[in-house]
Amino acid sequence: MVRRRRECLACKKRFTTFERIESMPLMVIKKDKRLEVFDRNKLQEGILRACQKRPISLDIVEKIVSEIEEELQDYIMEVPSKVIGETVLKKLRKLDEVAYVRFASVYRQFNDIDTFLKELKKLKRKNKHKGVTRQSTG
């Protein structure tokens, strides 16, 4: 908010105005073409649900949400929901494979076990390609 002292040109009386920048909210274009106001809390809840019972702190989730929100500033007025979902998947893939698969199963709407298995195989191939090996913890 900006406070300004002004003077009336007609009567020369001085007065104060308070000005505030009016910002337009970022709108999300849903799959069915509906528009919805971007909701940081909704994004955070989705990521928290995917990270449930995983060794991921609330601080890390908050950091991911902030990073995504910052990346969305490149969009003016509207952003496709697909951009948000793919960005979340990219960040979760780097962070935790289980959280990634959980989020992907909801986001990509896995309808059956075969779709789920395809995603797991794809993830496994990418890890082999990168030379990533994971040891199971009993």
N, CA, C and O atoms as a GROMACS GRO file, in nm:
protein
  552
    1MET      N    1   0.085  -0.117   0.000
    1MET     CA    2   0.000   0.000   0.000
    1MET      C    3   0.090   0.124   0.000
    1MET      O    4   0.191   0.130   0.070
    2VAL      N    5   0.050   0.220  -0.080
    2VAL     CA    6   0.126   0.345  -0.090
    2VAL      C    7   0.041   0.458  -0.034
    2VAL      O    8  -0.076   0.474  -0.070
    3ARG      N    9   0.100   0.537   0.055
    3ARG     CA   10   0.032   0.653   0.115
    3ARG      C   11   0.082   0.778   0.044
    3ARG      O   12   0.202   0.800   0.032
    4ARG      N   13  -0.013   0.860  -0.005
    4ARG     CA   14   0.027   0.981  -0.076
    4ARG      C   15  -0.048   1.102  -0.022
    4ARG      O   16  -0.167   1.096   0.008
    5ARG      N   17   0.026   1.212  -0.010
    5ARG     CA   18  -0.036   1.341   0.025
    5ARG      C   19  -0.065   1.412  -0.106
    5ARG      O   20   0.020   1.420  -0.194
    6ARG      N   21  -0.186   1.462  -0.118
    6ARG     CA   22  -0.228   1.531  -0.240
    6ARG      C   23  -0.292   1.665  -0.206
    6ARG      O   24  -0.320   1.696  -0.090
    7GLU      N   25  -0.313   1.742  -0.311
    7GLU     CA   26  -0.376   1.873  -0.294
    7GLU      C   27  -0.481   1.890  -0.402
    7GLU      O   28  -0.456   1.865  -0.520
    8CYS      N   29  -0.599   1.934  -0.360
    8CYS     CA   30  -0.708   1.960  -0.454
    8CYS      C   31  -0.672   2.085  -0.535
    8CYS      O   32  -0.638   2.189  -0.479
    9LEU      N   33  -0.679   2.074  -0.666
    9LEU     CA   34  -0.644   2.187  -0.752
    9LEU      C   35  -0.745   2.301  -0.743
    9LEU      O   36  -0.711   2.418  -0.762
   10ALA      N   37  -0.870   2.266  -0.713
   10ALA     CA   38  -0.974   2.368  -0.707
   10ALA      C   39  -0.970   2.447  -0.576
   10ALA      O   40  -0.968   2.570  -0.579
   11CYS      N   41  -0.968   2.377  -0.460
   11CYS     CA   42  -0.977   2.447  -0.331
   11CYS      C   43  -0.844   2.454  -0.255
   11CYS      O   44  -0.836   2.519  -0.151
   12LYS      N   45  -0.742   2.388  -0.306
   12LYS     CA   46  -0.608   2.387  -0.246
   12LYS      C   47  -0.601   2.314  -0.111
   12LYS      O   48  -0.503   2.326  -0.039
   13LYS      N   49  -0.706   2.239  -0.079
   13LYS     CA   50  -0.706   2.163   0.045
   13LYS      C   51  -0.622   2.037   0.028
   13LYS      O   52  -0.627   1.972  -0.077
   14ARG      N   53  -0.543   2.003   0.132
   14ARG     CA   54  -0.457   1.886   0.125
   14ARG      C   55  -0.530   1.765   0.186
   14ARG      O   56  -0.607   1.778   0.281
   15PHE      N   57  -0.502   1.648   0.129
   15PHE     CA   58  -0.562   1.524   0.179
   15PHE      C   59  -0.468   1.407   0.150
   15PHE      O   60  -0.373   1.419   0.073
   16THR      N   61  -0.497   1.293   0.215
   16THR     CA   62  -0.415   1.173   0.200
   16THR      C   63  -0.493   1.066   0.125
   16THR      O   64  -0.612   1.046   0.149
   17THR      N   65  -0.424   0.998   0.033
   17THR     CA   66  -0.484   0.883  -0.033
   17THR      C   67  -0.399   0.760  -0.002
   17THR      O   68  -0.278   0.770   0.019
   18PHE      N   69  -0.464   0.646  -0.001
   18PHE     CA   70  -0.395   0.518   0.017
   18PHE      C   71  -0.422   0.436  -0.108
   18PHE      O   72  -0.537   0.410  -0.143
   19GLU      N   73  -0.316   0.396  -0.175
   19GLU     CA   74  -0.329   0.322  -0.300
   19GLU      C   75  -0.277   0.181  -0.284
   19GLU      O   76  -0.176   0.157  -0.217
   20ARG      N   77  -0.345   0.089  -0.345
   20ARG     CA   78  -0.309  -0.052  -0.337
   20ARG      C   79  -0.305  -0.109  -0.477
   20ARG      O   80  -0.393  -0.082  -0.559
   21ILE      N   81  -0.203  -0.189  -0.505
   21ILE     CA   82  -0.193  -0.254  -0.635
   21ILE      C   83  -0.298  -0.365  -0.640
   21ILE      O   84  -0.306  -0.448  -0.550
   22GLU      N   85  -0.374  -0.364  -0.745
   22GLU     CA   86  -0.476  -0.466  -0.762
   22GLU      C   87  -0.418  -0.574  -0.852
   22GLU      O   88  -0.382  -0.548  -0.967
   23SER      N   89  -0.410  -0.694  -0.800
   23SER     CA   90  -0.354  -0.802  -0.881
   23SER      C   91  -0.464  -0.900  -0.919
   23SER      O   92  -0.556  -0.927  -0.842
   24MET      N   93  -0.451  -0.952  -1.038
   24MET     CA   94  -0.547  -1.050  -1.086
   24MET      C   95  -0.498  -1.188  -1.043
   24MET      O   96  -0.379  -1.218  -1.055
   25PRO      N   97  -0.587  -1.271  -0.993
   25PRO     CA   98  -0.544  -1.404  -0.949
   25PRO      C   99  -0.509  -1.492  -1.070
   25PRO      O  100  -0.563  -1.476  -1.179
   26LEU      N  101  -0.417  -1.585  -1.047
   26LEU     CA  102  -0.380  -1.681  -1.150
   26LEU      C  103  -0.494  -1.781  -1.163
   26LEU      O  104  -0.540  -1.838  -1.064
   27MET      N  105  -0.539  -1.803  -1.285
   27MET     CA  106  -0.648  -1.897  -1.311
   27MET      C  107  -0.591  -2.026  -1.367
   27MET      O  108  -0.498  -2.025  -1.448
   28VAL      N  109  -0.648  -2.138  -1.324
   28VAL     CA  110  -0.606  -2.270  -1.372
   28VAL      C  111  -0.709  -2.317  -1.473
   28VAL      O  112  -0.829  -2.317  -1.446
   29ILE      N  113  -0.661  -2.358  -1.591
   29ILE     CA  114  -0.749  -2.412  -1.694
   29ILE      C  115  -0.756  -2.562  -1.672
   29ILE      O  116  -0.658  -2.634  -1.693
   30LYS      N  117  -0.872  -2.610  -1.628
   30LYS     CA  118  -0.890  -2.752  -1.598
   30LYS      C  119  -0.904  -2.832  -1.729
   30LYS      O  120  -0.918  -2.774  -1.836
   31LYS      N  121  -0.898  -2.965  -1.718
   31LYS     CA  122  -0.908  -3.052  -1.836
   31LYS      C  123  -1.035  -3.028  -1.915
   31LYS      O  124  -1.035  -3.034  -2.038
   32ASP      N  125  -1.145  -3.001  -1.844
   32ASP     CA  126  -1.273  -2.979  -1.911
   32ASP      C  127  -1.293  -2.833  -1.952
   32ASP      O  128  -1.405  -2.791  -1.982
   33LYS      N  129  -1.184  -2.756  -1.953
   33LYS     CA  130  -1.180  -2.615  -1.996
   33LYS      C  131  -1.240  -2.517  -1.896
   33LYS      O  132  -1.248  -2.397  -1.924
   34ARG      N  133  -1.283  -2.567  -1.777
   34ARG     CA  134  -1.331  -2.475  -1.674
   34ARG      C  135  -1.213  -2.396  -1.620
   34ARG      O  136  -1.099  -2.441  -1.626
   35LEU      N  137  -1.242  -2.278  -1.569
   35LEU     CA  138  -1.139  -2.196  -1.504
   35LEU      C  139  -1.162  -2.199  -1.354
   35LEU      O  140  -1.276  -2.193  -1.306
   36GLU      N  141  -1.052  -2.210  -1.282
   36GLU     CA  142  -1.057  -2.215  -1.136
   36GLU      C  143  -0.942  -2.132  -1.083
   36GLU      O  144  -0.833  -2.133  -1.141
   37VAL      N  145  -0.963  -2.060  -0.975
   37VAL     CA  146  -0.857  -1.979  -0.916
   37VAL      C  147  -0.749  -2.072  -0.860
   37VAL      O  148  -0.781  -2.170  -0.793
   38PHE      N  149  -0.622  -2.041  -0.888
   38PHE     CA  150  -0.512  -2.120  -0.834
   38PHE      C  151  -0.519  -2.118  -0.683
   38PHE      O  152  -0.534  -2.013  -0.621
   39ASP      N  153  -0.509  -2.237  -0.624
   39ASP     CA  154  -0.518  -2.251  -0.479
   39ASP      C  155  -0.394  -2.322  -0.427
   39ASP      O  156  -0.378  -2.443  -0.445
   40ARG      N  157  -0.308  -2.246  -0.364
   40ARG     CA  158  -0.183  -2.300  -0.308
   40ARG      C  159  -0.211  -2.414  -0.210
   40ARG      O  160  -0.140  -2.514  -0.208
   41ASN      N  161  -0.315  -2.398  -0.128
   41ASN     CA  162  -0.349  -2.500  -0.029
   41ASN      C  163  -0.389  -2.632  -0.094
   41ASN      O  164  -0.355  -2.740  -0.045
   42LYS      N  165  -0.462  -2.623  -0.204
   42LYS     CA  166  -0.504  -2.744  -0.275
   42LYS      C  167  -0.382  -2.818  -0.330
   42LYS      O  168  -0.374  -2.941  -0.324
   43LEU      N  169  -0.287  -2.743  -0.384
   43LEU     CA  170  -0.163  -2.800  -0.434
   43LEU      C  171  -0.087  -2.868  -0.320
   43LEU      O  172  -0.040  -2.981  -0.335
   44GLN      N  173  -0.074  -2.799  -0.209
   44GLN     CA  174  -0.001  -2.852  -0.093
   44GLN      C  175  -0.069  -2.979  -0.040
   44GLN      O  176  -0.001  -3.076  -0.006
   45GLU      N  177  -0.201  -2.980  -0.033
   45GLU     CA  178  -0.273  -3.097   0.017
   45GLU      C  179  -0.250  -3.218  -0.071
   45GLU      O  180  -0.232  -3.329  -0.021
   46GLY      N  181  -0.249  -3.198  -0.203
   46GLY     CA  182  -0.225  -3.308  -0.296
   46GLY      C  183  -0.086  -3.366  -0.279
   46GLY      O  184  -0.069  -3.488  -0.281
   47ILE      N  185   0.012  -3.281  -0.263
   47ILE     CA  186   0.149  -3.327  -0.244
   47ILE      C  187   0.163  -3.395  -0.108
   47ILE      O  188   0.228  -3.499  -0.097
   48LEU      N  189   0.102  -3.338  -0.004
   48LEU     CA  190   0.107  -3.400   0.129
   48LEU      C  191   0.044  -3.540   0.128
   48LEU      O  192   0.094  -3.632   0.192
   49ARG      N  193  -0.066  -3.554   0.056
   49ARG     CA  194  -0.133  -3.684   0.047
   49ARG      C  195  -0.040  -3.787  -0.018
   49ARG      O  196  -0.032  -3.902   0.027
   50ALA      N  197   0.031  -3.745  -0.123
   50ALA     CA  198   0.124  -3.836  -0.192
   50ALA      C  199   0.243  -3.871  -0.103
   50ALA      O  200   0.299  -3.980  -0.114
   51CYS      N  201   0.281  -3.780  -0.015
   51CYS     CA  202   0.399  -3.800   0.071
   51CYS      C  203   0.365  -3.860   0.206
   51CYS      O  204   0.453  -3.878   0.291
   52GLN      N  205   0.239  -3.892   0.227
   52GLN     CA  206   0.195  -3.945   0.355
   52GLN      C  207   0.272  -4.071   0.392
   52GLN      O  208   0.289  -4.160   0.310
   53LYS      N  209   0.317  -4.078   0.516
   53LYS     CA  210   0.393  -4.191   0.571
   53LYS      C  211   0.524  -4.215   0.496
   53LYS      O  212   0.575  -4.327   0.493
   54ARG      N  213   0.578  -4.110   0.437
   54ARG     CA  214   0.708  -4.116   0.371
   54ARG      C  215   0.802  -4.027   0.452
   54ARG      O  216   0.757  -3.938   0.523
   55PRO      N  217   0.933  -4.049   0.441
   55PRO     CA  218   1.028  -3.967   0.519
   55PRO      C  219   1.050  -3.829   0.457
   55PRO      O  220   1.162  -3.792   0.422
   56ILE      N  221   0.940  -3.755   0.444
   56ILE     CA  222   0.945  -3.622   0.381
   56ILE      C  223   0.883  -3.523   0.477
   56ILE      O  224   0.767  -3.536   0.516
   57SER      N  225   0.962  -3.424   0.516
   57SER     CA  226   0.914  -3.327   0.614
   57SER      C  227   0.819  -3.225   0.551
   57SER      O  228   0.815  -3.205   0.430
   58LEU      N  229   0.743  -3.162   0.638
   58LEU     CA  230   0.651  -3.057   0.594
   58LEU      C  231   0.730  -2.942   0.531
   58LEU      O  232   0.681  -2.877   0.439
   59ASP      N  233   0.850  -2.916   0.582
   59ASP     CA  234   0.934  -2.809   0.526
   59ASP      C  235   0.970  -2.837   0.380
   59ASP      O  236   0.971  -2.746   0.298
   60ILE      N  237   0.998  -2.963   0.348
   60ILE     CA  238   1.032  -2.999   0.211
   60ILE      C  239   0.911  -2.981   0.121
   60ILE      O  240   0.922  -2.929   0.009
   61VAL      N  241   0.794  -3.024   0.169
   61VAL     CA  242   0.671  -3.007   0.091
   61VAL      C  243   0.645  -2.859   0.067
   61VAL      O  244   0.611  -2.818  -0.044
   62GLU      N  245   0.662  -2.778   0.171
   62GLU     CA  246   0.642  -2.633   0.159
   62GLU      C  247   0.738  -2.574   0.056
   62GLU      O  248   0.701  -2.486  -0.021
   63LYS      N  249   0.862  -2.622   0.057
   63LYS     CA  250   0.961  -2.574  -0.039
   63LYS      C  251   0.920  -2.609  -0.182
   63LYS      O  252   0.932  -2.526  -0.273
   64ILE      N  253   0.871  -2.731  -0.203
   64ILE     CA  254   0.826  -2.774  -0.336
   64ILE      C  255   0.710  -2.687  -0.382
   64ILE      O  256   0.708  -2.641  -0.497
   65VAL      N  257   0.614  -2.664  -0.295
   65VAL     CA  258   0.498  -2.582  -0.329
   65VAL      C  259   0.543  -2.440  -0.366
   65VAL      O  260   0.495  -2.383  -0.464
   66SER      N  261   0.635  -2.384  -0.289
   66SER     CA  262   0.686  -2.249  -0.318
   66SER      C  263   0.759  -2.246  -0.452
   66SER      O  264   0.743  -2.151  -0.528
   67GLU      N  265   0.839  -2.349  -0.480
   67GLU     CA  266   0.910  -2.355  -0.609
   67GLU      C  267   0.812  -2.361  -0.725
   67GLU      O  268   0.830  -2.293  -0.826
   68ILE      N  269   0.708  -2.442  -0.711
   68ILE     CA  270   0.607  -2.454  -0.817
   68ILE      C  271   0.535  -2.323  -0.835
   68ILE      O  272   0.513  -2.278  -0.948
   69GLU      N  273   0.497  -2.260  -0.724
   69GLU     CA  274   0.428  -2.131  -0.730
   69GLU      C  275   0.516  -2.027  -0.801
   69GLU      O  276   0.466  -1.946  -0.879
   70GLU      N  277   0.644  -2.030  -0.772
   70GLU     CA  278   0.737  -1.936  -0.836
   70GLU      C  279   0.747  -1.963  -0.986
   70GLU      O  280   0.749  -1.869  -1.066
   71GLU      N  281   0.753  -2.090  -1.024
   71GLU     CA  282   0.758  -2.125  -1.167
   71GLU      C  283   0.631  -2.082  -1.240
   71GLU      O  284   0.636  -2.049  -1.358
   72LEU      N  285   0.519  -2.082  -1.170
   72LEU     CA  286   0.392  -2.045  -1.233
   72LEU      C  287   0.382  -1.894  -1.259
   72LEU      O  288   0.294  -1.850  -1.332
   73GLN      N  289   0.472  -1.817  -1.199
   73GLN     CA  290   0.469  -1.672  -1.222
   73GLN      C  291   0.504  -1.637  -1.366
   73GLN      O  292   0.479  -1.524  -1.410
   74ASP      N  293   0.561  -1.733  -1.440
   74ASP     CA  294   0.589  -1.711  -1.582
   74ASP      C  295   0.461  -1.703  -1.663
   74ASP      O  296   0.460  -1.650  -1.774
   75TYR      N  297   0.353  -1.757  -1.608
   75TYR     CA  298   0.224  -1.756  -1.678
   75TYR      C  299   0.148  -1.630  -1.642
   75TYR      O  300   0.143  -1.589  -1.526
   76ILE      N  301   0.088  -1.570  -1.741
   76ILE     CA  302   0.012  -1.448  -1.719
   76ILE      C  303  -0.136  -1.484  -1.722
   76ILE      O  304  -0.190  -1.526  -1.824
   77MET      N  305  -0.199  -1.468  -1.610
   77MET     CA  306  -0.344  -1.487  -1.592
   77MET      C  307  -0.389  -1.633  -1.588
   77MET      O  308  -0.464  -1.670  -1.498
   78GLU      N  309  -0.344  -1.718  -1.683
   78GLU     CA  310  -0.396  -1.854  -1.690
   78GLU      C  311  -0.285  -1.956  -1.709
   78GLU      O  312  -0.187  -1.932  -1.779
   79VAL      N  313  -0.301  -2.072  -1.644
   79VAL     CA  314  -0.206  -2.182  -1.657
   79VAL      C  315  -0.285  -2.311  -1.670
   79VAL      O  316  -0.378  -2.334  -1.593
   80PRO      N  317  -0.249  -2.396  -1.765
   80PRO     CA  318  -0.318  -2.526  -1.776
   80PRO      C  319  -0.287  -2.614  -1.655
   80PRO      O  320  -0.174  -2.616  -1.607
   81SER      N  321  -0.387  -2.687  -1.607
   81SER     CA  322  -0.367  -2.775  -1.492
   81SER      C  323  -0.261  -2.880  -1.522
   81SER      O  324  -0.192  -2.927  -1.432
   82LYS      N  325  -0.248  -2.916  -1.649
   82LYS     CA  326  -0.148  -3.016  -1.690
   82LYS      C  327  -0.007  -2.968  -1.656
   82LYS      O  328   0.078  -3.048  -1.616
   83VAL      N  329   0.019  -2.839  -1.673
   83VAL     CA  330   0.151  -2.783  -1.641
   83VAL      C  331   0.180  -2.800  -1.493
   83VAL      O  332   0.291  -2.837  -1.455
   84ILE      N  333   0.081  -2.773  -1.410
   84ILE     CA  334   0.100  -2.786  -1.265
   84ILE      C  335   0.124  -2.933  -1.229
   84ILE      O  336   0.217  -2.964  -1.155
   85GLY      N  337   0.041  -3.022  -1.282
   85GLY     CA  338   0.054  -3.164  -1.251
   85GLY      C  339   0.189  -3.221  -1.294
   85GLY      O  340   0.251  -3.296  -1.218
   86GLU      N  341   0.233  -3.188  -1.413
   86GLU     CA  342   0.361  -3.239  -1.463
   86GLU      C  343   0.478  -3.183  -1.383
   86GLU      O  344   0.578  -3.251  -1.362
   87THR      N  345   0.465  -3.059  -1.339
   87THR     CA  346   0.570  -2.998  -1.256
   87THR      C  347   0.580  -3.070  -1.122
   87THR      O  348   0.689  -3.096  -1.072
   88VAL      N  349   0.464  -3.101  -1.063
   88VAL     CA  350   0.463  -3.174  -0.936
   88VAL      C  351   0.528  -3.311  -0.956
   88VAL      O  352   0.611  -3.353  -0.875
   89LEU      N  353   0.490  -3.380  -1.063
   89LEU     CA  354   0.547  -3.513  -1.089
   89LEU      C  355   0.698  -3.508  -1.105
   89LEU      O  356   0.770  -3.593  -1.053
   90LYS      N  357   0.746  -3.407  -1.175
   90LYS     CA  358   0.890  -3.392  -1.196
   90LYS      C  359   0.963  -3.376  -1.063
   90LYS      O  360   1.068  -3.436  -1.040
   91LYS      N  361   0.907  -3.294  -0.976
   91LYS     CA  362   0.970  -3.269  -0.846
   91LYS      C  363   0.961  -3.392  -0.754
   91LYS      O  364   1.057  -3.424  -0.684
   92LEU      N  365   0.847  -3.460  -0.756
   92LEU     CA  366   0.832  -3.579  -0.672
   92LEU      C  367   0.919  -3.695  -0.720
   92LEU      O  368   0.967  -3.773  -0.639
   93ARG      N  369   0.939  -3.706  -0.852
   93ARG     CA  370   1.023  -3.813  -0.905
   93ARG      C  371   1.165  -3.800  -0.850
   93ARG      O  372   1.230  -3.900  -0.817
   94LYS      N  373   1.212  -3.675  -0.839
   94LYS     CA  374   1.346  -3.651  -0.786
   94LYS      C  375   1.351  -3.676  -0.634
   94LYS      O  376   1.454  -3.718  -0.581
   95LEU      N  377   1.241  -3.650  -0.568
   95LEU     CA  378   1.236  -3.656  -0.422
   95LEU      C  379   1.213  -3.797  -0.367
   95LEU      O  380   1.288  -3.844  -0.283
   96ASP      N  381   1.108  -3.863  -0.417
   96ASP     CA  382   1.067  -3.991  -0.359
   96ASP      C  383   0.981  -4.067  -0.460
   96ASP      O  384   0.876  -4.018  -0.502
   97GLU      N  385   1.026  -4.185  -0.500
   97GLU     CA  386   0.955  -4.262  -0.603
   97GLU      C  387   0.815  -4.304  -0.560
   97GLU      O  388   0.723  -4.306  -0.641
   98VAL      N  389   0.799  -4.338  -0.433
   98VAL     CA  390   0.668  -4.381  -0.385
   98VAL      C  391   0.569  -4.264  -0.391
   98VAL      O  392   0.456  -4.279  -0.436
   99ALA      N  393   0.612  -4.148  -0.345
   99ALA     CA  394   0.527  -4.029  -0.350
   99ALA      C  395   0.494  -3.996  -0.496
   99ALA      O  396   0.382  -3.956  -0.528
  100TYR      N  397   0.593  -4.012  -0.584
  100TYR     CA  398   0.572  -3.987  -0.727
  100TYR      C  399   0.462  -4.078  -0.781
  100TYR      O  400   0.370  -4.032  -0.849
  101VAL      N  401   0.472  -4.208  -0.753
  101VAL     CA  402   0.373  -4.305  -0.805
  101VAL      C  403   0.235  -4.278  -0.746
  101VAL      O  404   0.134  -4.290  -0.815
  102ARG      N  405   0.230  -4.242  -0.618
  102ARG     CA  406   0.101  -4.210  -0.557
  102ARG      C  407   0.036  -4.091  -0.626
  102ARG      O  408  -0.082  -4.094  -0.661
  103PHE      N  409   0.116  -3.985  -0.647
  103PHE     CA  410   0.059  -3.866  -0.711
  103PHE      C  411   0.020  -3.899  -0.855
  103PHE      O  412  -0.087  -3.858  -0.900
  104ALA      N  413   0.106  -3.972  -0.926
  104ALA     CA  414   0.078  -4.007  -1.066
  104ALA      C  415  -0.049  -4.090  -1.077
  104ALA      O  416  -0.126  -4.074  -1.173
  105SER      N  417  -0.073  -4.179  -0.981
  105SER     CA  418  -0.191  -4.265  -0.989
  105SER      C  419  -0.320  -4.184  -0.984
  105SER      O  420  -0.419  -4.220  -1.048
  106VAL      N  421  -0.320  -4.076  -0.908
  106VAL     CA  422  -0.438  -3.990  -0.901
  106VAL      C  423  -0.440  -3.894  -1.019
  106VAL      O  424  -0.543  -3.878  -1.086
  107TYR      N  425  -0.326  -3.829  -1.044
  107TYR     CA  426  -0.319  -3.729  -1.150
  107TYR      C  427  -0.346  -3.789  -1.288
  107TYR      O  428  -0.420  -3.732  -1.368
  108ARG      N  429  -0.287  -3.903  -1.315
  108ARG     CA  430  -0.303  -3.966  -1.447
  108ARG      C  431  -0.421  -4.063  -1.450
  108ARG      O  432  -0.445  -4.129  -1.550
  109GLN      N  433  -0.493  -4.070  -1.341
  109GLN     CA  434  -0.615  -4.150  -1.328
  109GLN      C  435  -0.595  -4.294  -1.373
  109GLN      O  436  -0.660  -4.341  -1.467
  110PHE      N  437  -0.505  -4.364  -1.304
  110PHE     CA  438  -0.483  -4.506  -1.334
  110PHE      C  439  -0.614  -4.580  -1.308
  110PHE      O  440  -0.665  -4.580  -1.196
  111ASN      N  441  -0.667  -4.643  -1.411
  111ASN     CA  442  -0.796  -4.712  -1.398
  111ASN      C  443  -0.783  -4.859  -1.364
  111ASN      O  444  -0.879  -4.921  -1.318
  112ASP      N  445  -0.665  -4.914  -1.386
  112ASP     CA  446  -0.647  -5.056  -1.358
  112ASP      C  447  -0.502  -5.084  -1.321
  112ASP      O  448  -0.416  -4.997  -1.329
  113ILE      N  449  -0.477  -5.206  -1.281
  113ILE     CA  450  -0.344  -5.246  -1.236
  113ILE      C  451  -0.242  -5.242  -1.349
  113ILE      O  452  -0.125  -5.214  -1.326
  114ASP      N  453  -0.286  -5.269  -1.473
  114ASP     CA  454  -0.194  -5.269  -1.587
  114ASP      C  455  -0.137  -5.129  -1.611
  114ASP      O  456  -0.018  -5.114  -1.639
  115THR      N  457  -0.220  -5.027  -1.600
  115THR     CA  458  -0.173  -4.890  -1.616
  115THR      C  459  -0.074  -4.856  -1.506
  115THR      O  460   0.028  -4.790  -1.530
  116PHE      N  461  -0.104  -4.901  -1.387
  116PHE     CA  462  -0.017  -4.878  -1.272
  116PHE      C  463   0.119  -4.946  -1.294
  116PHE      O  464   0.223  -4.887  -1.270
  117LEU      N  465   0.115  -5.072  -1.341
  117LEU     CA  466   0.238  -5.146  -1.366
  117LEU      C  467   0.322  -5.083  -1.477
  117LEU      O  468   0.445  -5.082  -1.469
  118LYS      N  469   0.256  -5.030  -1.578
  118LYS     CA  470   0.328  -4.963  -1.687
  118LYS      C  471   0.408  -4.845  -1.632
  118LYS      O  472   0.523  -4.824  -1.669
  119GLU      N  473   0.346  -4.769  -1.546
  119GLU     CA  474   0.414  -4.653  -1.486
  119GLU      C  475   0.532  -4.698  -1.401
  119GLU      O  476   0.638  -4.636  -1.404
  120LEU      N  477   0.514  -4.805  -1.325
  120LEU     CA  478   0.624  -4.857  -1.243
  120LEU      C  479   0.739  -4.906  -1.329
  120LEU      O  480   0.856  -4.881  -1.297
  121LYS      N  481   0.707  -4.975  -1.439
  121LYS     CA  482   0.812  -5.024  -1.530
  121LYS      C  483   0.886  -4.908  -1.595
  121LYS      O  484   1.008  -4.911  -1.611
  122LYS      N  485   0.811  -4.805  -1.631
  122LYS     CA  486   0.872  -4.686  -1.691
  122LYS      C  487   0.968  -4.620  -1.592
  122LYS      O  488   1.078  -4.580  -1.629
  123LEU      N  489   0.926  -4.611  -1.468
  123LEU     CA  490   1.009  -4.553  -1.362
  123LEU      C  491   1.134  -4.638  -1.341
  123LEU      O  492   1.245  -4.586  -1.325
  124LYS      N  493   1.116  -4.768  -1.340
  124LYS     CA  494   1.228  -4.860  -1.321
  124LYS      C  495   1.330  -4.849  -1.435
  124LYS      O  496   1.450  -4.850  -1.412
  125ARG      N  497   1.279  -4.839  -1.559
  125ARG     CA  498   1.368  -4.823  -1.675
  125ARG      C  499   1.449  -4.695  -1.665
  125ARG      O  500   1.568  -4.694  -1.693
  126LYS      N  501   1.384  -4.587  -1.625
  126LYS     CA  502   1.453  -4.459  -1.612
  126LYS      C  503   1.562  -4.467  -1.505
  126LYS      O  504   1.670  -4.409  -1.522
  127ASN      N  505   1.534  -4.537  -1.397
  127ASN     CA  506   1.633  -4.553  -1.290
  127ASN      C  507   1.751  -4.637  -1.337
  127ASN      O  508   1.866  -4.607  -1.306
  128LYS      N  509   1.723  -4.744  -1.412
  128LYS     CA  510   1.831  -4.827  -1.466
  128LYS      C  511   1.918  -4.745  -1.560
  128LYS      O  512   2.040  -4.753  -1.558
  129HIS      N  513   1.851  -4.665  -1.643
  129HIS     CA  514   1.921  -4.581  -1.740
  129HIS      C  515   2.013  -4.482  -1.670
  129HIS      O  516   2.122  -4.452  -1.718
  130LYS      N  517   1.967  -4.432  -1.556
  130LYS     CA  518   2.049  -4.335  -1.479
  130LYS      C  519   2.149  -4.406  -1.391
  130LYS      O  520   2.235  -4.341  -1.330
  131GLY      N  521   2.141  -4.538  -1.382
  131GLY     CA  522   2.233  -4.612  -1.297
  131GLY      C  523   2.194  -4.606  -1.151
  131GLY      O  524   2.278  -4.626  -1.064
  132VAL      N  525   2.068  -4.581  -1.123
  132VAL     CA  526   2.019  -4.572  -0.986
  132VAL      C  527   1.985  -4.711  -0.937
  132VAL      O  528   1.912  -4.785  -1.003
  133THR      N  529   2.038  -4.747  -0.822
  133THR     CA  530   1.999  -4.873  -0.759
  133THR      C  531   1.954  -4.841  -0.619
  133THR      O  532   2.016  -4.761  -0.549
  134ARG      N  533   1.846  -4.903  -0.578
  134ARG     CA  534   1.792  -4.878  -0.445
  134ARG      C  535   1.798  -5.008  -0.365
  134ARG      O  536   1.770  -5.115  -0.418
  135GLN      N  537   1.834  -4.996  -0.242
  135GLN     CA  538   1.831  -5.110  -0.154
  135GLN      C  539   1.704  -5.103  -0.072
  135GLN      O  540   1.664  -4.996  -0.026
  136SER      N  541   1.640  -5.216  -0.054
  136SER     CA  542   1.518  -5.214   0.027
  136SER      C  543   1.556  -5.209   0.173
  136SER      O  544   1.656  -5.265   0.218
  137THR      N  545   1.472  -5.138   0.246
  137THR     CA  546   1.492  -5.130   0.391
  137THR      C  547   1.382  -5.213   0.455
  137THR      O  548   1.264  -5.185   0.437
  138GLY      N  549   1.422  -5.314   0.528
  138GLY     CA  550   1.330  -5.411   0.584
  138GLY      C  551   1.247  -5.356   0.688
  138GLY      O  552   1.164  -5.426   0.745
   0.00000   0.00000   0.00000
